[in-house]
Every structure is written in structure tokens, then in C-alpha cells.
Amino acid sequence: MATYKSNAGNLLQPGAQINRLSSYNNEGVFGWPGVECYELIGYVPISNASGTAASYKTLDLTVPSPDRRVDDRVRDNRTSMVVQASSARPAYIYAASIAIAQDVPYNAPFSASTVAGTSPEPGFPANPVTADLKTGNATDYILFGPDNSGVPFGIPATQANGLNAASAYLQAASNTIAQGSSFVPALLPFLSSISGTYTQGDFANSMFYKATANTTMRVYSVTGTTATTANGGGLYIAADPIAAGQQAYIVCRVNYLRPTAASAWSDIQGFIDFASQVGGNDS
């Protein structure tokens, strides 16, 4: 198998066109002068039964490979989602989202060639491949956010470091989070109002989350969004979806900014006058 350089995505420049940034290659876009913008998307597949739910409390996300042929895949899926950062070039996370994936609509009521409730849409699998997610406790949460040595940071009731911007969650009802459920915080970390004088509360939900080292993002089963341990009952799917070969897919996204690396020789090389390599000189 060929060896590929990791995290070697392009930094797209103004005028470049692309349909979607590559999460796999950590591809960024030069959106503002001096600022690189990134988006990572990954998923967690859940296919186990209730008896093993307790083993599914702290979960890594799969970032899918661009190579689609499983039997001849040059680049394997990434088995974790990592925000690239360093002390010299921190990452500033400003948004996160979480969802339970739902397959292409099945038996759509306005299909001209199918009868609603009896058959799939033309060109799609005979049955949906996604399932509802089940939780070990009736009202557990699934929490997506930065990892803290194998446990969640949680979302503190009093915000002091921007964890709210780097986290997203969904809560179960009667042990179920249905397909199609999703949550993206209805905010971006920008100050929009203040009290009579500036206070800590004014900035509670108006901060980026700053990472100064590579930061793994994970999904946790928890009993509440402030939890700092994976204390939920775990995750599973029901027996019927298992028998049908379906899975529940937890889909997560994180968006972040980084300062651009310092300018270097490559930025000015084409403008420097120097003697020709072949004959004469250019002075």
C-alpha cells in the first residue's frame, strides 16, 4: 500500500472552487487575509444490541476516506476526528453540530412510481439503511465535544472558556433519539448585547474555544450536558433494525479558524531579481 502524507490538504485561495472542504485531508480555505478556515465532518455507526450498550459510552468519530472501493482502498478511513492546533498556531472553534442520520426518504408520498408506504424511491436501496438511536437511560444525552483525557469537558453552567461553541448535544425521549434529529447551537460566538457594564455573563456564550494542541473530538453518553464523565447508560439500536442490517449513524461537524503560518521565501521568490541560471545575468 502506498504511503500518503497525513493532513496534507490544500489551503484554498481566493478564486478556487470546490464543492466541500475535505475533512479527511484537513483542507482549509483562506477565507480572510491571515485566517485559515476548517470544517471536519465525521460519524459514529451504532449497530450493537442493548446488552452491550454500556460498552458504547465514549466514542471516536470516523472521518471517511475519499476512496470508495473498500476492497482496494488506498487510504483507510480515519478512526478519530482531530482539530489541528499548536501553541504557535492555535485553533479557535466557533461551531459544532450533531445529528442522527436519516436515509433518503422511503415511500415518499408524492412519488409518481411508488405507492407510499410500500416501496422505496426509484434508484435507492430497497430498505433504508439508517435506524433510530437507543439510549441506556430514558432521558440520556449524547454529547459531542473536545476530549479531556478520555472523558468530556461538559458544558459548564457558567461559561468561562467557550466550550459551548465547541459542543453540541441531543437528548433522548423514552430511550430514543429518532432519525432526522439534529442540533446546532443557535449562536455564533460573537458579542451581541451587554448589560449596563461589561460582566462575565455578557461573554458567556460569546467566546471561541481555544485549542493550543491537537484536540480529539468525541461523542459521549451522558446524563446531562454538564457531565464531566461518560455517565450515561450507553448506546444501542433495537432488535428489528439489527435484523434488517441497519445502523444508527451519529453525524458530527466542527468548524474552526487558525492564524495563517508566517510568510516565507515562497511568497517572495518569484519577485526577487537574480542572475540567470543559464548564461549572462539579469542585473
Backbone bond lengths (Angstrom), bond angles and torsions (degrees), N, CA, C in turn:
res aa  C-N    CA-C-N  psi(-1)  N-CA   C-N-CA  omega(-1)  CA-C   N-CA-C  phi
1 M - - - 1.451 - - 1.524 109.41 -
2 A 1.307 116.00 136.34 1.458 120.40 179.24 1.522 110.02 -68.42
3 T 1.319 116.17 151.20 1.455 121.64 177.87 1.521 109.21 -100.87
4 Y 1.315 116.79 126.70 1.451 121.72 -179.36 1.522 109.55 -111.35
5 K 1.311 116.29 142.86 1.455 120.78 176.90 1.519 109.39 -66.41
6 S 1.320 116.80 130.49 1.459 120.76 -178.07 1.526 110.89 -76.08
7 N 1.326 114.42 149.28 1.470 121.36 172.49 1.521 112.39 52.49
8 A 1.333 115.78 43.58 1.460 119.49 -173.91 1.522 112.02 -108.95
9 G 1.312 116.52 33.59 1.451 119.80 -179.98 1.510 112.29 -68.32
10 N 1.330 115.07 157.60 1.454 120.50 177.91 1.525 110.75 -69.81
11 L 1.316 115.39 158.07 1.450 121.54 166.32 1.521 105.44 -104.29
12 L 1.319 116.59 103.67 1.462 121.05 -172.08 1.519 110.63 -68.45
13 Q 1.313 114.68 135.36 1.451 121.78 -176.91 1.532 110.81 -100.23
14 P 1.348 118.02 162.67 1.464 120.05 177.06 1.529 110.69 -53.09
15 G 1.332 115.90 135.19 1.458 121.08 -178.75 1.513 113.28 97.83
16 A 1.348 117.59 -22.06 1.463 120.38 177.29 1.523 109.07 -71.92
17 Q 1.324 115.96 148.65 1.458 120.78 -179.85 1.523 110.15 -124.95
18 I 1.331 116.54 136.54 1.454 121.94 179.58 1.523 107.44 -156.59
19 N 1.337 117.06 148.17 1.459 120.07 -178.55 1.521 112.19 -76.89
20 R 1.341 116.55 -37.41 1.465 120.10 -176.89 1.520 109.17 -155.03
21 L 1.328 116.70 138.37 1.457 120.18 174.91 1.522 109.64 -65.27
22 S 1.325 116.97 142.62 1.456 121.63 -178.95 1.526 110.31 -81.87
23 S 1.345 116.60 110.88 1.465 120.11 174.14 1.515 110.03 -64.56
24 Y 1.340 115.86 -37.59 1.464 121.04 -176.09 1.522 111.21 -60.84
25 N 1.329 116.91 -41.84 1.461 121.18 -177.41 1.525 113.50 -94.81
26 N 1.339 117.18 6.05 1.470 119.83 -174.80 1.522 110.79 50.77
27 E 1.313 114.72 51.81 1.461 121.05 -178.27 1.524 109.08 -80.77
28 G 1.320 116.15 133.96 1.455 121.27 -179.56 1.505 111.88 -117.00
29 V 1.324 115.05 172.67 1.458 120.60 176.51 1.529 108.02 -130.65
30 F 1.319 114.28 138.37 1.461 121.44 -179.52 1.524 107.07 -82.78
31 G 1.355 115.59 76.56 1.455 120.83 -170.52 1.515 114.16 -77.05
32 W 1.313 117.03 -39.72 1.459 124.21 174.86 1.512 107.53 -121.06
33 P 1.316 118.90 147.94 1.469 118.94 172.88 1.532 109.83 -55.11
34 G 1.333 116.62 123.81 1.452 121.40 178.63 1.515 114.90 86.56
35 V 1.361 118.28 1.74 1.467 121.09 -177.06 1.528 110.02 -130.71
36 E 1.338 115.86 130.02 1.463 121.83 173.49 1.525 108.80 -101.74
37 C 1.334 117.10 137.90 1.464 122.65 -177.37 1.525 109.41 -116.36
38 Y 1.344 116.52 135.80 1.463 121.03 -175.49 1.519 110.67 -132.15
39 E 1.335 114.36 152.47 1.455 121.88 174.01 1.523 108.86 -140.38
40 L 1.330 117.48 126.45 1.459 122.79 177.57 1.525 108.93 -117.05
41 I 1.332 116.56 133.78 1.461 122.54 178.13 1.527 108.30 -127.36
42 G 1.316 116.71 132.12 1.460 121.33 178.78 1.505 110.65 -148.10
43 Y 1.328 116.07 177.49 1.462 119.53 -177.46 1.528 110.87 -146.52
44 V 1.330 114.71 158.93 1.463 123.01 173.00 1.523 107.54 -120.93
45 P 1.331 119.43 117.55 1.468 120.26 175.63 1.530 110.64 -87.76
46 I 1.314 116.15 133.89 1.464 121.51 178.46 1.531 108.21 -118.54
47 S 1.332 116.88 120.77 1.469 120.62 -177.67 1.526 112.42 -134.73
48 N 1.321 117.57 4.64 1.472 121.21 -175.74 1.518 111.69 -85.68
49 A 1.325 115.82 161.73 1.461 122.70 178.39 1.530 110.88 -87.27
50 S 1.329 115.43 173.34 1.466 120.81 -174.54 1.527 112.93 -61.86
51 G 1.325 117.01 -28.70 1.456 120.18 -177.09 1.513 114.57 -63.31
52 T 1.333 117.09 -21.93 1.472 120.76 -179.86 1.528 112.17 -113.12
53 A 1.335 117.17 15.09 1.476 120.33 -176.90 1.523 112.19 -55.59
54 A 1.327 117.33 -37.42 1.467 121.00 -176.22 1.518 112.78 -64.22
55 S 1.328 116.99 -16.23 1.471 120.29 178.13 1.526 111.69 -85.65
56 Y 1.333 116.98 -2.03 1.464 121.19 -176.28 1.527 109.32 -121.63
57 K 1.323 114.45 71.87 1.460 120.78 -179.31 1.526 113.01 -117.82
58 T 1.322 116.98 -33.35 1.464 122.48 177.61 1.520 106.65 -121.87
59 L 1.324 116.85 115.27 1.456 120.69 -166.15 1.521 111.97 -128.11
60 D 1.327 115.52 132.14 1.460 121.16 172.67 1.511 110.22 -83.92
61 L 1.325 115.87 151.97 1.452 121.74 178.65 1.526 110.26 -95.95
62 T 1.307 115.69 142.08 1.460 122.09 172.43 1.520 109.00 -89.45
63 V 1.331 116.22 127.04 1.463 121.20 171.29 1.520 106.03 -102.61
64 P 1.348 117.86 111.16 1.460 119.95 -168.81 1.517 113.87 -68.70
65 S 1.327 114.44 144.97 1.464 121.50 175.69 1.520 110.15 -71.17
66 P 1.327 118.17 146.71 1.466 120.25 173.30 1.535 112.27 -67.82
67 D 1.333 117.73 -17.38 1.461 121.73 -178.71 1.524 109.08 -81.50
68 R 1.337 117.21 120.26 1.448 120.46 -171.34 1.520 114.17 -92.44
69 R 1.336 119.29 -20.83 1.462 120.10 -177.27 1.526 109.43 -81.81
70 V 1.325 116.06 105.64 1.461 120.48 -175.03 1.524 111.66 -61.94
71 D 1.352 117.37 -34.97 1.460 120.24 -176.91 1.515 113.27 -78.31
72 D 1.344 117.24 -8.41 1.466 120.52 -178.51 1.521 109.34 -145.38
73 R 1.310 115.68 47.67 1.463 121.12 -174.61 1.521 109.76 -88.16
74 V 1.324 116.20 116.99 1.461 120.79 179.78 1.528 110.74 -71.15
75 R 1.315 115.34 -42.45 1.469 120.18 179.88 1.528 108.79 -111.97
76 D 1.324 116.20 119.06 1.452 120.13 178.04 1.526 110.64 -72.16
77 N 1.328 115.92 158.57 1.463 120.12 172.26 1.523 109.76 -55.79
78 R 1.319 116.66 146.21 1.459 119.88 170.14 1.524 108.17 -77.89
79 T 1.295 116.74 139.84 1.464 121.09 -174.66 1.528 112.59 -99.72
80 S 1.321 117.03 10.65 1.459 120.77 174.37 1.524 108.61 -155.02
81 M 1.315 115.45 156.85 1.465 122.00 176.02 1.525 107.91 -106.10
82 V 1.327 116.21 119.64 1.463 120.72 -174.20 1.522 110.45 -126.15
83 V 1.319 116.37 123.15 1.458 122.62 171.81 1.524 107.84 -79.78
84 Q 1.322 116.54 120.25 1.462 120.97 -178.12 1.535 110.07 -77.84
85 A 1.333 115.93 128.45 1.470 119.93 -178.21 1.518 109.91 -159.95
86 S 1.304 115.72 160.55 1.466 122.14 174.46 1.520 107.77 -152.04
87 S 1.330 116.16 169.17 1.466 118.80 177.97 1.518 111.46 -66.77
88 A 1.333 116.62 -30.96 1.463 120.38 179.10 1.527 111.54 -75.97
89 R 1.344 115.69 -34.40 1.467 121.00 179.92 1.528 108.30 -133.06
90 P 1.323 118.17 80.80 1.468 120.81 -178.04 1.528 111.30 -64.19
91 A 1.329 114.29 162.27 1.466 121.43 170.12 1.519 108.22 -105.55
92 Y 1.329 116.51 138.93 1.460 122.32 179.01 1.528 107.99 -117.15
93 I 1.333 116.08 102.02 1.465 120.91 -177.59 1.527 108.89 -78.89
94 Y 1.333 115.58 128.58 1.462 118.67 -177.79 1.527 113.62 -121.24
95 A 1.343 118.39 -6.66 1.465 118.51 179.99 1.520 110.26 -159.62
96 A 1.331 115.63 150.01 1.467 122.80 175.60 1.522 107.67 -148.90
97 S 1.329 116.03 154.23 1.464 119.95 176.02 1.520 109.28 -147.19
98 I 1.345 115.55 160.12 1.461 121.76 178.62 1.525 108.07 -143.95
99 A 1.334 116.65 146.00 1.463 121.26 -179.32 1.519 109.67 -154.06
100 I 1.331 116.35 157.46 1.456 122.82 168.46 1.524 106.10 -103.44
101 A 1.322 116.15 115.60 1.460 120.98 -171.83 1.526 111.17 -64.16
102 Q 1.327 114.79 146.31 1.455 121.73 174.60 1.517 108.92 -126.99
103 D 1.316 116.12 129.18 1.457 122.33 -177.38 1.531 110.47 -63.04
104 V 1.340 114.69 167.06 1.459 121.23 176.70 1.530 109.03 -50.07
105 P 1.345 118.33 135.90 1.471 120.01 -174.74 1.523 112.90 -47.57
106 Y 1.300 113.99 132.74 1.461 122.08 -177.89 1.521 108.86 -103.66
107 N 1.344 116.72 129.63 1.459 120.87 179.70 1.521 112.04 59.12
108 A 1.321 115.81 48.32 1.456 119.63 -179.68 1.523 110.25 -59.49
109 P 1.326 118.23 136.99 1.463 120.00 -171.80 1.521 114.79 -66.74
110 F 1.342 117.55 -19.99 1.455 118.50 -177.26 1.520 113.02 -104.98
111 S 1.329 117.50 17.08 1.450 120.55 177.76 1.520 110.13 -69.44
112 A 1.319 116.45 132.27 1.467 120.64 -179.20 1.518 112.28 -77.03
113 S 1.355 116.84 -21.68 1.460 119.31 -172.38 1.525 113.79 -112.36
114 T 1.328 117.49 2.22 1.461 119.65 178.74 1.521 110.12 -132.04
115 V 1.284 115.86 161.35 1.456 121.69 174.90 1.521 107.60 -100.73
116 A 1.325 115.76 123.53 1.460 119.77 -175.67 1.519 110.77 -54.78
117 G 1.348 115.34 129.97 1.443 120.51 177.55 1.506 115.24 92.47
118 T 1.337 117.75 -1.06 1.462 119.17 -176.20 1.516 114.84 -125.76
119 S 1.312 119.08 -18.18 1.459 119.34 -174.39 1.521 111.17 -155.63
120 P 1.340 117.59 161.72 1.471 120.66 -177.94 1.519 111.76 -80.02
121 E 1.299 113.90 165.82 1.455 119.70 171.78 1.524 109.92 -65.12
122 P 1.334 118.51 145.71 1.471 120.68 179.67 1.524 111.57 -57.02
123 G 1.327 116.03 136.14 1.453 120.97 175.98 1.504 114.98 86.06
124 F 1.346 118.00 0.82 1.445 121.00 -179.17 1.529 110.11 -117.77
125 P 1.327 118.21 164.54 1.470 120.12 -176.89 1.522 112.14 -54.89
126 A 1.331 115.04 153.52 1.459 120.46 -178.45 1.518 111.91 -61.28
127 N 1.323 117.11 -26.75 1.456 121.62 177.45 1.521 109.00 -139.30
128 P 1.325 117.36 150.87 1.467 119.26 176.37 1.528 110.56 -59.58
129 V 1.307 116.75 152.07 1.466 120.28 179.75 1.522 112.09 -103.73
130 T 1.338 117.38 -2.58 1.465 120.92 -178.56 1.525 110.62 -104.26
131 A 1.339 114.96 160.54 1.471 121.17 -178.03 1.522 109.49 -140.80
132 D 1.338 115.70 162.31 1.458 120.84 172.40 1.533 109.01 -67.75
133 L 1.334 115.62 150.89 1.458 121.46 176.66 1.518 109.32 -93.48
134 K 1.337 116.50 137.09 1.455 122.12 177.79 1.532 109.65 -110.18
135 T 1.339 116.11 146.94 1.460 121.74 -179.87 1.524 110.42 -119.69
136 G 1.332 115.89 149.90 1.457 120.97 -176.67 1.510 113.88 -64.55
137 N 1.337 117.25 -34.37 1.461 122.15 175.45 1.528 109.11 -111.94
138 A 1.319 115.90 152.10 1.469 120.46 -169.92 1.520 113.89 -57.75
139 T 1.341 117.19 -36.09 1.472 119.50 -174.83 1.527 112.05 -123.10
140 D 1.319 117.39 29.97 1.464 121.11 176.28 1.526 111.32 -59.63
141 Y 1.321 114.85 161.37 1.456 122.96 172.88 1.532 109.39 -111.57
142 I 1.317 116.23 154.59 1.459 121.02 160.22 1.525 106.16 -109.01
143 L 1.312 115.91 128.95 1.464 122.77 -173.80 1.519 109.25 -119.67
144 F 1.317 116.50 127.14 1.464 123.71 176.51 1.521 108.15 -108.06
145 G 1.356 116.44 128.33 1.446 118.41 179.10 1.516 111.79 -179.04
146 P 1.326 117.10 -176.10 1.467 121.34 -179.71 1.522 111.05 -64.55
147 D 1.327 115.64 144.93 1.459 120.94 179.79 1.526 111.21 -86.85
148 N 1.318 115.60 143.54 1.466 122.27 178.18 1.530 108.38 -122.26
149 S 1.340 115.75 76.56 1.465 121.80 179.78 1.527 111.94 56.34
150 G 1.341 115.87 44.52 1.454 120.63 175.43 1.510 115.71 95.68
151 V 1.327 117.55 -4.92 1.467 121.50 177.76 1.524 108.79 -130.12
152 P 1.328 117.44 161.72 1.473 118.79 179.97 1.520 112.58 -77.40
153 F 1.328 115.52 153.59 1.460 119.65 168.22 1.524 110.39 -74.89
154 G 1.352 115.56 -26.21 1.456 119.50 -172.23 1.520 110.42 73.89
155 I 1.309 115.53 177.33 1.471 121.33 176.81 1.527 106.36 -114.86
156 P 1.311 117.46 99.92 1.468 119.78 -175.88 1.522 111.90 -57.60
157 A 1.326 115.93 145.20 1.463 120.19 177.56 1.521 110.60 -60.93
158 T 1.334 116.16 -36.74 1.462 121.49 174.92 1.512 108.11 -105.69
159 Q 1.314 117.14 110.16 1.458 122.19 -176.35 1.527 111.13 -74.09
160 A 1.331 115.41 131.38 1.462 119.42 178.40 1.516 112.43 -132.18
161 N 1.354 117.46 -11.72 1.467 117.90 -175.31 1.526 114.17 -144.85
162 G 1.316 118.32 16.88 1.454 120.04 173.05 1.518 115.99 83.29
163 L 1.319 119.67 14.01 1.467 120.81 -179.59 1.525 112.47 -60.77
164 N 1.316 117.24 -26.84 1.464 119.67 179.02 1.525 111.23 -61.62
165 A 1.337 116.79 -36.57 1.463 120.42 -179.66 1.519 112.14 -72.77
166 A 1.335 117.22 -22.04 1.463 121.75 -176.27 1.519 112.55 -100.57
167 S 1.329 117.58 9.94 1.465 121.17 -173.34 1.518 111.15 -132.31
168 A 1.332 115.48 156.07 1.459 122.35 173.43 1.524 107.91 -151.76
169 Y 1.322 116.73 157.06 1.471 118.66 -174.34 1.521 110.66 -155.36
170 L 1.336 114.95 161.54 1.461 123.41 172.41 1.525 108.10 -137.26
171 Q 1.320 116.62 145.21 1.466 120.80 179.06 1.524 110.31 -111.54
172 A 1.333 115.51 140.20 1.462 121.42 177.84 1.522 110.79 -79.71
173 A 1.320 115.00 153.79 1.462 122.71 169.06 1.522 106.53 -126.04
174 S 1.318 116.95 124.24 1.471 121.73 -177.17 1.529 110.92 53.52
175 N 1.323 116.15 46.01 1.474 124.17 176.53 1.522 113.70 67.75
176 T 1.329 119.26 16.59 1.460 120.69 -174.15 1.521 111.61 -134.09
177 I 1.339 115.52 134.73 1.461 122.03 165.77 1.526 105.47 -117.03
178 A 1.318 116.35 112.62 1.459 121.48 -169.58 1.526 112.06 -73.53
179 Q 1.333 114.54 152.56 1.454 120.53 171.50 1.531 109.10 -55.22
180 G 1.314 115.81 141.61 1.457 120.33 -179.29 1.507 113.65 90.50
181 S 1.325 118.33 -10.72 1.465 120.81 176.35 1.520 109.48 -69.03
182 S 1.325 116.87 143.22 1.464 119.82 179.61 1.515 109.42 -156.12
183 F 1.328 114.42 160.15 1.457 120.12 176.78 1.516 109.49 -151.62
184 V 1.308 114.92 127.65 1.458 121.82 168.98 1.522 105.77 -130.83
185 P 1.325 118.31 126.64 1.464 118.95 -178.63 1.519 111.38 -52.91
186 A 1.321 115.49 131.78 1.466 120.18 -177.01 1.529 110.41 -80.02
187 L 1.298 115.23 54.27 1.458 119.52 -179.28 1.525 109.14 -162.10
188 L 1.292 115.54 157.33 1.451 123.17 164.13 1.520 105.69 -120.18
189 P 1.316 118.08 153.26 1.471 119.50 -171.90 1.527 113.15 -78.04
190 F 1.323 114.91 65.42 1.457 120.53 177.18 1.526 108.23 -125.03
191 L 1.305 116.14 138.52 1.453 121.33 179.54 1.528 109.27 -67.86
192 S 1.329 116.86 125.79 1.467 120.06 -177.04 1.527 112.96 -119.80
193 S 1.339 117.44 -15.67 1.460 120.02 177.64 1.518 108.78 -159.56
194 I 1.319 115.63 160.24 1.458 120.63 177.71 1.521 108.88 -137.88
195 S 1.330 114.54 161.71 1.465 119.65 172.34 1.525 107.59 -81.22
196 G 1.314 116.81 -165.92 1.467 119.46 -178.33 1.512 112.33 -57.22
197 T 1.319 116.97 -37.10 1.456 122.64 173.08 1.523 107.17 -131.59
198 Y 1.324 117.76 160.96 1.451 120.75 179.22 1.521 110.37 -64.53
199 T 1.332 116.57 130.05 1.459 121.74 177.04 1.526 108.80 -133.08
200 Q 1.334 116.26 168.66 1.455 120.73 177.78 1.522 110.91 -58.05
201 G 1.331 116.88 -37.55 1.454 120.64 -178.89 1.510 113.22 -62.07
202 D 1.345 117.51 -30.56 1.456 120.54 178.83 1.526 111.56 -62.08
203 F 1.321 116.37 -29.37 1.462 121.29 -175.36 1.532 113.22 -101.96
204 A 1.341 117.81 4.24 1.457 121.32 -171.69 1.519 112.78 -54.60
205 N 1.321 117.88 -43.80 1.456 121.10 -179.17 1.529 111.06 -115.71
206 S 1.306 116.61 28.73 1.464 121.17 -175.01 1.518 111.66 -126.44
207 M 1.349 115.97 34.43 1.460 120.50 -178.12 1.526 110.81 -127.58
208 F 1.308 116.11 143.14 1.451 121.77 167.66 1.529 108.75 -75.49
209 Y 1.337 116.40 154.34 1.459 120.40 172.35 1.526 108.06 -93.95
210 K 1.325 116.93 119.69 1.461 121.87 -174.97 1.519 110.64 -95.44
211 A 1.342 116.11 122.86 1.465 122.15 175.68 1.518 108.58 -111.32
212 T 1.327 117.03 128.73 1.465 121.24 -178.26 1.531 112.03 -109.71
213 A 1.325 116.75 10.43 1.464 123.20 174.45 1.526 107.21 -152.12
214 N 1.322 117.39 160.25 1.460 119.96 177.26 1.526 109.43 -50.48
215 T 1.322 116.66 129.47 1.460 121.96 -171.68 1.525 110.20 -124.09
216 T 1.335 116.04 120.52 1.458 121.21 178.14 1.521 109.83 -81.36
217 M 1.326 115.58 134.89 1.458 122.11 175.44 1.524 108.20 -101.78
218 R 1.340 117.75 134.12 1.462 121.68 -177.98 1.530 110.75 -135.35
219 V 1.334 114.34 169.62 1.466 122.75 174.43 1.526 107.90 -113.21
220 Y 1.332 116.40 136.56 1.457 121.28 -176.92 1.530 110.48 -127.80
221 S 1.321 115.43 147.19 1.458 122.18 169.70 1.522 107.60 -91.98
222 V 1.335 116.91 116.87 1.459 121.40 -174.87 1.526 109.84 -136.16
223 T 1.328 115.29 163.05 1.467 120.34 178.18 1.521 112.29 -92.14
224 G 1.339 116.97 -13.00 1.461 121.41 178.61 1.510 109.84 -162.66
225 T 1.308 117.60 159.02 1.467 120.88 -173.75 1.522 113.20 -72.61
226 T 1.333 118.15 -14.84 1.466 119.90 177.57 1.521 112.00 -90.20
227 A 1.329 117.94 -0.85 1.464 122.14 -175.09 1.526 111.42 -60.56
228 T 1.321 115.67 138.87 1.464 121.35 177.07 1.529 111.33 -113.29
229 T 1.317 116.19 13.70 1.464 123.11 168.72 1.520 107.44 -137.29
230 A 1.327 116.66 158.27 1.469 120.36 176.56 1.521 107.74 -81.13
231 N 1.332 116.04 79.37 1.461 122.08 -169.71 1.521 113.93 -99.63
232 G 1.335 117.38 10.77 1.454 120.23 178.02 1.517 111.58 -78.32
233 G 1.326 115.44 -179.00 1.457 120.54 -177.96 1.506 114.42 -86.96
234 G 1.332 118.14 2.86 1.452 121.29 -179.42 1.514 112.63 90.05
235 L 1.334 116.12 -179.80 1.462 122.20 -171.70 1.519 111.17 -128.39
236 Y 1.342 115.37 151.23 1.462 120.69 178.22 1.521 108.70 -165.16
237 I 1.337 117.25 179.24 1.460 121.61 170.88 1.521 108.61 -127.04
238 A 1.322 116.01 162.81 1.456 121.64 -175.82 1.527 111.46 -72.32
239 A 1.319 115.60 168.08 1.468 121.53 -175.31 1.524 112.48 -65.79
240 D 1.332 118.13 -40.59 1.466 120.20 -177.06 1.530 112.21 -62.30
241 P 1.331 119.38 -47.38 1.463 118.89 175.72 1.528 113.31 -60.38
242 I 1.321 117.18 -36.52 1.466 119.99 177.56 1.525 109.27 -61.25
243 A 1.330 116.66 -45.74 1.457 120.73 179.84 1.521 111.94 -63.21
244 A 1.329 116.70 -30.08 1.470 121.35 -179.43 1.524 112.53 -86.89
245 G 1.333 116.96 -0.86 1.461 119.88 -179.95 1.512 113.95 77.37
246 Q 1.323 117.73 19.76 1.462 121.62 -179.78 1.528 110.84 -89.88
247 Q 1.334 115.18 165.55 1.461 121.53 175.87 1.523 108.81 -139.74
248 A 1.317 116.31 156.74 1.461 121.20 168.65 1.525 107.50 -93.94
249 Y 1.315 116.43 134.59 1.461 121.65 -178.78 1.526 109.31 -117.44
250 I 1.334 116.04 116.53 1.461 121.44 173.58 1.523 106.70 -89.77
251 V 1.320 117.19 117.38 1.468 122.02 -175.57 1.523 108.95 -109.96
252 C 1.322 116.73 127.04 1.470 121.51 -175.63 1.527 110.95 -128.51
253 R 1.310 114.53 150.50 1.468 121.39 177.63 1.522 109.11 -136.24
254 V 1.337 115.88 143.23 1.460 121.31 172.91 1.521 108.55 -133.68
255 N 1.325 116.47 139.94 1.468 122.90 179.06 1.516 109.08 -121.32
256 Y 1.334 116.12 136.69 1.459 118.60 -179.39 1.527 111.63 -151.39
257 L 1.319 114.63 163.66 1.465 123.69 179.52 1.518 108.97 -118.29
258 R 1.340 114.80 151.78 1.471 120.65 171.61 1.524 108.99 -139.07
259 P 1.334 117.53 145.47 1.466 118.68 171.90 1.520 109.74 -66.88
260 T 1.309 116.28 141.63 1.460 121.24 -179.88 1.524 110.50 -67.69
261 A 1.324 115.80 145.85 1.467 120.32 176.92 1.529 110.34 -59.37
262 A 1.315 116.41 156.63 1.461 121.50 -179.09 1.527 111.02 -59.32
263 S 1.311 115.68 148.28 1.460 120.26 175.02 1.523 109.58 -62.12
264 A 1.329 115.84 151.85 1.460 120.35 -173.63 1.526 110.42 -142.21
265 W 1.327 115.70 -175.46 1.463 121.92 -177.84 1.526 111.57 -54.42
266 S 1.303 117.31 -38.41 1.468 119.88 -177.16 1.525 112.15 -62.31
267 D 1.331 117.69 -21.56 1.458 120.63 -179.58 1.527 112.68 -78.53
268 I 1.322 117.43 -20.39 1.468 119.72 -177.02 1.521 113.45 -121.21
269 Q 1.338 116.40 -9.33 1.462 120.34 -173.00 1.516 112.69 -52.57
270 G 1.337 117.15 -42.15 1.460 120.08 -176.43 1.514 114.45 -70.97
271 F 1.338 117.62 -5.87 1.462 120.35 -177.28 1.523 112.76 -112.97
272 I 1.342 117.08 4.49 1.459 121.26 -177.27 1.529 109.65 -94.01
273 D 1.325 115.98 129.27 1.463 121.07 176.46 1.519 109.64 -79.03
274 F 1.351 117.45 132.16 1.461 121.34 177.59 1.522 108.85 -154.53
275 A 1.339 115.62 162.55 1.460 120.88 -177.74 1.525 109.43 -60.85
276 S 1.348 115.90 141.27 1.460 120.88 178.01 1.518 110.74 -60.96
277 Q 1.316 116.33 146.15 1.449 120.00 178.22 1.519 112.03 -69.50
278 V 1.332 116.46 -28.66 1.460 120.80 -178.35 1.512 109.50 -122.90
279 G 1.337 117.08 103.69 1.472 122.50 173.12 1.523 115.07 73.74
280 G 1.306 115.04 141.41 1.459 122.38 173.37 1.517 113.18 61.82
281 N 1.299 114.71 -169.17 1.460 119.68 170.78 1.519 108.24 -146.93
282 D 1.347 113.74 163.97 1.454 119.23 -171.56 1.523 112.95 -100.80
283 S 1.328 117.46 15.31 1.454 119.19 -177.11 1.512 110.05 -73.20
